[in-house]
Every structure is written in structure tokens, then in C-alpha cells.
Amino acid sequence: MAAASDLAFDPWDTGFVADPYPAYAELRARGRVIHYEPTDQWLVPHHADVSALLRDRRLGRTYQHRFTHEEFGRGAPAPEHEPFHTLNDHGMLDLEPPDHTRIRRLVSKAFTPRTVEQLKPYVARLAGELVDRLAEAGGGDLLTDVAEPLPVAVIAEMLGIPESDRAPLRPWSADICGMYELNPPEDVAVRAVRASVEFSDYLRELIAERRKEPGDDLISGLIAAYDEGDRLTEQEMISTCVLLLNAGHEATVNATVNGWYALFRNPDQLAALRADHSLVPAAVEELMRFDTPLQLFERWVLDEIEIDGTTIPRGAEIAMLFGSANHDPEVFQDPEKLDLTRGDNPHISFSAGIHYCIGAPLARIELAASMTALLEKAPTLSLAAEPERKPNFVIRGLDGLRVTA
């Protein structure tokens, strides 16, 4: 068994967060599973192991479908954090079958290939309008001017959230997602609880309105499924909407700015992309691999497992390092190189198994649309100032990306 105490892996260090990839190489060299005492987690850095464990039913996003907190050797969450956990624990990302299966089946009807394909013109038009405004202004902040408003508008439109109500969505999401970081401090928890209450209250009112006057949006569809006896509770409906809003834009926002920052730092690849826009689909995949928005994904050990001779007991927590897996030289040739022509690219940025990102096809459309619009409408886009990274490690992104158009 290897220990991480003497390694450069430090998710609270700004230098590590700015560039975690050298530390990942150390972890992979150290072994297949490493106990990390500060979070009492087992770090898994290799692609093959991460890919396999994401599909291993001995692990789960929750344990409460099988065990009480006491039986699992874990303490119950603090009572003052209850609104966050009620919201979080009823979303399909943190549920296991049969509840996960039931909710995902309902939601997947809104994310069929045909439905997502029909969104392409709307996404392309919106991306073009946002980039037009950026170009007319001679530049701005790519984060707030393009990366954020595009996916927020798309998922809000799908859910049926009126445009006049959308301003608090991104702040609510950011506050809630703060709880997904490792060992979040109490002030983060306070903000997450407040956002959970406000977001839930808003959706409860919106659901009541849609019950009276249904539309052709996803919330109305979930209500109809509930009324037809598919057993979707109101709390599950609220948690599902929050999850779709949060997951439906967090990764896309960070992938956009992380990706363009990577392109600015690799001018040869940016020049190749500008010369050949047909590279856009491959570029989206490579940029998702190269600087992964979601760096770490956790699973509870429901039944004892063994990794490379190390027994991981029931009740332990495994932290699968997506960023490390996506830079594993056993899978990716020259992984530290950004290569937009990379052919075989089995990155796991969208996870795998039953919790594979249901919105991955939509995210790909959004990323391709914004990239294409920027290439066509802002062909000389350049970095105006070095950006600062957010302090977050698990959901990793930039505080802004100032550009000149």
C-alpha cells in the first residue's frame, strides 16, 4: 500500500490546483491505489482502474439504499446542513438502482439523440449572438460573455425556466457545487444550504404553476409522468431539475474556458484549428481530455474490493482521479501534449457506467457551437491577460478569461 503524504498531491494548494498533472504522474508511478489521509480516501490514478471502478456495482454514489449511517460506520450529516443533503440526495447522480433507474428513464426522454439534434440550430444561433456581441465590443471576458450564458440558457430553456428568472441560477449553482469540494469549510456549507433552500423554493413554485398550465418543457413532462403514476415525487422532481441545471452547465462552462486557455498556450494547435474548422469535433474531445473540468469523482465501497493486492474495506471512500486517468501514458500517447488530431481518445471526462453523463451529447453540441462561432466571428481572438484559477480542485476552472477580439 502506498501513501500520499510525501507527494505533491494537495487539493488545497493553489500551485497544485493551477497544474495538478505533474503530481498525478507521481501518483501513477507510486501505485494503483494510494490512501490519502487528509480526506481518508483511496486515490485511484490509473485509467484502467478508474474505468473499471466506474462500472463496478460493489461501489455506489450512496450507501443509504443498503445501510444506515451507523451500519456503514459513518456519521450522519450535520442537522443544519439538511436542506443541502435533502436536495442533493434525491438527485439521480447520488442515487443507486432502482431509484436511479426510474428517474434516469424519465429524464432520458428529454435527451434522446433526436431531441438533442433538434436543439442544434437554437444552440448555434445563441452561440453566434453571444460571440457577435463579444466581437463588436472588441473583446471581454470569455467566461461571463460566452461560456456561462450559453449552457445556462439552453438548460433553462429545456426546463422551462422563464428568461426573467434566470439571473440567480448560476450563483445558486456555484454555491451548491462548493459542497462537492474536498472537506468544504463551514462558510461554504452555509452558502450551499441557503442556495439549496432558495432554489428549491423557486422550483416548488414553478412546478405548481406548470401543474396549472403545462407547457412543452421538461418540468411539465416530469409532472405528466408523475400524474401518470411513474412515481416521481416532488422532491425528486426538484432535485432532478437542480441537478440538470448544475450538471448541465458547470462542466461546459469550465471546459470552454479551460479549453481556450489551453489553445492560447499552444498556438500551433490553435493555428491548425483556425486553418481547418473540421477539426472542431476532435478538438472538443481533446480539450476535454487535456484539462478535465471534473478532476475527481467519489464512490463509496459497499462491498469489500481489492486493488493490486490492497484490500479496500466496506465503508471506505474511493476518489477516482479523472484528470490523472486522462493523462495516463498507458492509454494516451504523449499525454502531456495537446494534439487536436488525436484519433483514439477514450477520455472519461463524462464518467462511465450507469452514471455516465446523460447530457454529454448536449454538452458536445454546446462546446462545438461556441468554438465554431468564435473561430468564424472572432478569428483573431487572443488572450488579453493571464487568468486566475478558482481555488476549487474537484470542479476546476478559471475565474475569468479576458480576451481581445
N, C-alpha and C positions, 0 to 999 in steps of 0.2 A: 504493500500500500504506500502510495506517495503522499506527501504533504505539501501544501501550497504556501506554507508560512514564509519560506525563503525565496519565493518567486515574485516577479514584478506584477502579478495579478492583484490589482487593488481598485475595486469599482468605485471608491470614493475619492480617488486621486485624479486631479484634473489632467495631469500628464498622461496617465493611463487611458482616461476616457477619450482624450484627443487622438490617441493612436494605440489601441489595445492589441494590435496584431503581433508585435514582437513578443509580448507576454504570452499570447496564445501559442506561438511557436515553442516557447519554453514549456508550457503545459503539455503540449503534444509529445515533446521529447521526454517528459518526465513519466508519462504513463497514460493508460486509457481511462483511469478514474482517479481523482485526487480529492481528498477530503479538505474542505476549506472551513477552518474553524470559526472565523468571524460571522459566518451565516449558518454554520452547521449544515452545509450542503455538500453533496458529492458532485464535483465538476466533471463533466464529460466533454472532452475537447475534439474527439475524432469524428469525422464524417460518418464512417460506417456504424459506429456505436450510436451516434445521435439519430441517424436514420432508422436504425433498428428499434431503439427505445421509444421513438415516437409512435411506433406501431405495436408496442408490447402491452398487452392488456393486463399485465401484472402491475402496471403503473397507472396512475389516474390523476386527473386535474383536481379531483376532490376525493375524499375518503368517507364522506358523511353518508353516502349511499350504502356503506357496509359497516362502518364503525362509528361509535360516539367519540368525542374528543378524548375522553378518558381511556377508552379501549385502545385508541391509536397512540396514546402516550403524548398527546398534545393538549395544551391549554386552550380553552375557549377564547375567542376574540374579546377584547375589552368591550364592556357594555356600551360605552359612549361611541364606539365605532360601528354599532349595529346597523345604522342606515346604509353605510357603505357595503357591509357584508351582505345585507339583505338584497341590495341591488346587484352586487357582483355575483353572488352565489346562485342566483336564479337565471343567469345568462348561460347560453349553451356552451360557451367556451370553458366554463367551470362546472359543467355537469357531465356525468357519465351516463351510458345507457341504463334504463330505457328512456329517461327524460331527455337526454341529449338527442337521441334518435328521433323522438317525437317532434321536438322543437326544430331540429335541423330539417326534417322533412317538410315542415310547413314553410320555413323561411326559404328553402332551396327553390321553391316555386317562383320566387322573385329573382333568382339568379341563374335561371336556365341559360344555356348558350344563346338561344333565340332572343330572350328578353334582354340580355346584356348587349348583344349585337345591335338590337334596335336602339340602344342608348348612344351608339357611336356618333350619329350626327349631332345630337344635343351636346355631348361632351366636346366634340371638335369645335362646334360653334362657340361654346362658352370659353374654351381654352383660347380660341382666336381673339375673342373680345378682350379677355384679360391681357393677353400679350400685346394687342393693339394699344391699349392704354399705357402699358409699360413702355412701349417703343415711342409713343407720342410724347411721353414725359422725359424721354432721353435716358431712362433707367429707373432704378428704385430698388426696393427690397424684394427679391425674387420669392422670399418666404411669404410675406404678407400680401404681395400683389398678385401672385400666381399660384404658388404651391398650396397655400391654405384655402383660398376661396373656391378653387375648382372642385376638389373632392368633397368639401363640406356642402357645397351647393348641390352636387349630384346625389349624395346620400340623403340630404334633407328633402330633395325633390321626390326621391323614391319613397321616403317615409310619409310624405305629405305634410311636412312642416312648412307653414307659410313663410315667405321671404321676410316678412316683417318681424318674425320671431327668431330669426337665425343668429342674431348677434351673440347671445350668450353660449351658443353651442360649443364653440371652440374653447372658451375659458372653462366651461364645465368639464369638458373632456380632458383638458390639460390637468385640472385639479384632481379628477378621479384617477387618471393614469399615473399620477405621482405615487399612488399606493402600490404600484407594480414594481417600484424600485426596491433594491435590497435594503432591509432594515430601515424603512422610512421613518423619519423623526416625527414627533407629535404634531408639529405645526403643519406638516404635510397631511397627516391624518385628519386634522381639524378642517382643512380646506376640502379634503375629499368628502368628508361627511356632509359639509354644508352643500357642496355641489350635488351630492347624491340626493339630498332632500329636495333641493330646488329643481333639479332635472326631473325627478320622479313626480313631484307635484305638477310640473308643467305637462308632462306626458299624461298624467291621470286626467287632467282637464281636456287635453286634446283627444284622448280616447273617448271620453264622454261625448264630446262634440261629434266625433266620427260615428258613434253609435246612433246619434240622431240623424246625421246627414252623411252617409257613407260616400266615399269618392272612389277613384280607381288607384289609390295609393296602397302601400304595403300595410300601413296600420289598419286601414279598412279591410284589407284581405285577412289579416290576423284576427280581427273581430269576427268576420264572417266564418272563419274556421272554428272559432270558439263557439259561436252560436250554432254551428252545425254539429257540435259535440266532439270536436277533436281535442278537448280537454286542455286548452291553453289558458292558464289562469291570468288574471290581470297583472299580477306581479311578474309572471314570466313574460308577458307582453311588454311591460315597461322595461324590464331588464334586457330583453331582446333588442328593443329599439335603441337603448343606450349603447349596447354592445355594437350594434351595426353602425351607429354614428361614430363611436370611438374607433373601432377597428376599421371602419370604412374610410377613415381619412388619416389617422395617425401615421400608419406605415407609408401611405402615398405621399404625404407632406414631407416626411423625413427622407424618403427615397429620392424625391425631386431635388431637394437642396443638397443632400449628400452626394447625389449623382452629378449635379452640375459643378459642385466644388471639386469633385474628382476629375471631371473633364477639364476644368480650368488648370488643374495641376498636371494634366497630361495633354499638352497642346497638340501633340502628334495625333492622338486619338480623336480629339475634338476636330482637328482639321480633316481627318478621314471621314468623320460623321458629316461634316458640312459639305464635303465633296460628294457624298453618297448617302442620301436620306433613306435608302433602302436598308441601311444598317440599323435603323431605329429599333425594330423588334429585338434584335440581338443585343443592342446597346442597353435596352431596358433590363434584360436578364443579367448581363454582365455587371451593370452598375448595382443591381440588387445584390449580386454576389459579392462584389468588391468592397462595398461599405454598407453592410446589412443594417436596416433600420431597427430590427428587433434582434438584440445581441444574445439574449438568454431567455430560455423557456423552462418552466419548472414542472416537475411531476412528483407526486407522492408515490412511495413504494408500498403497494397494497399487499404484495406477497414477496417474500424474500427472493432476491435475484443475485446472480454472481456475474461480475465483470472482470475478466482477466485474472481469475483466482481470488478476487476480493469479494467477500460476501457483503451485500448491502441489505440490512435488515428491514423488515416491515416497520413503517413509521418514519423512515428516513426520507429525506427530500433530495431529489436529483436536479441539478441545474445543467441543462443541455446548452452548450455554447454554440449558437448558430454562427456567430461571426468567425469562430475558430474552425468549425466544420467547413465553412465556405472558403477557407484558406488552407485546407488540408492538401499537402502535396501528393498524398496517396491517390487523390481523386482529380485534382486540378493541376495541370502542368503550369509551372511558373506562376503560382497563385498570387504572388505579390504584384504581378504585372496586370495593369488594366488592358484588356485585349477585347475590343468590340467585335472582333471576328471569331471569338472563341466559339467553337462548334458545340461540342458536348459540354453542357453546363447544368449538371444536376444539383444546382444550389437548393438549399432547404429554407429559403427566406420566408416561404409561405407555410412552413411546417409540413407535416405529413400525417398519414393515418386518419382516424375519424375526426380529428380536429384540424385537418387541412383547411386553410383559409377559404371560406365559402365565397368571399369576394375577390379572390385572386384574378379571375378573368376581367372584372371591372377595374381593378387596380392597374392591370396591364394596359387596358384601353386608356385610362386617365393619364398614365405616365407617357404612353406613346403620343397621345394628343397634345399634351403640354410641350413635350420635346419637339414634335414636328412644328408646332406653332412658333416656338422660339427659334428654330432653325430657319423657318421661312420668313418670319416677320421681324426678327432681330438677328440678322445674320452676322453681325459684328459684336454680339454680346460678349462682354468682358467683365472680369472681376474688378470692382471699384475699391474694395477694402477687404483685408483679411478678416474672415468671420470669427466669431467666438462660439465655442461649443456650449450647449446646455450642459449643466452638471450631471444630467441623468446618464446612466450607463445602459440600463435594460432597454429602454426606448431611446435610442441615441440619435441626436440630430443637432442642428445649428440654431443659434439664437436669431439669426438673420443671415441673409446673403445679399449684400449690396452689389448691384451690377450697373454697368453703363451700357446703354443700348444705342 
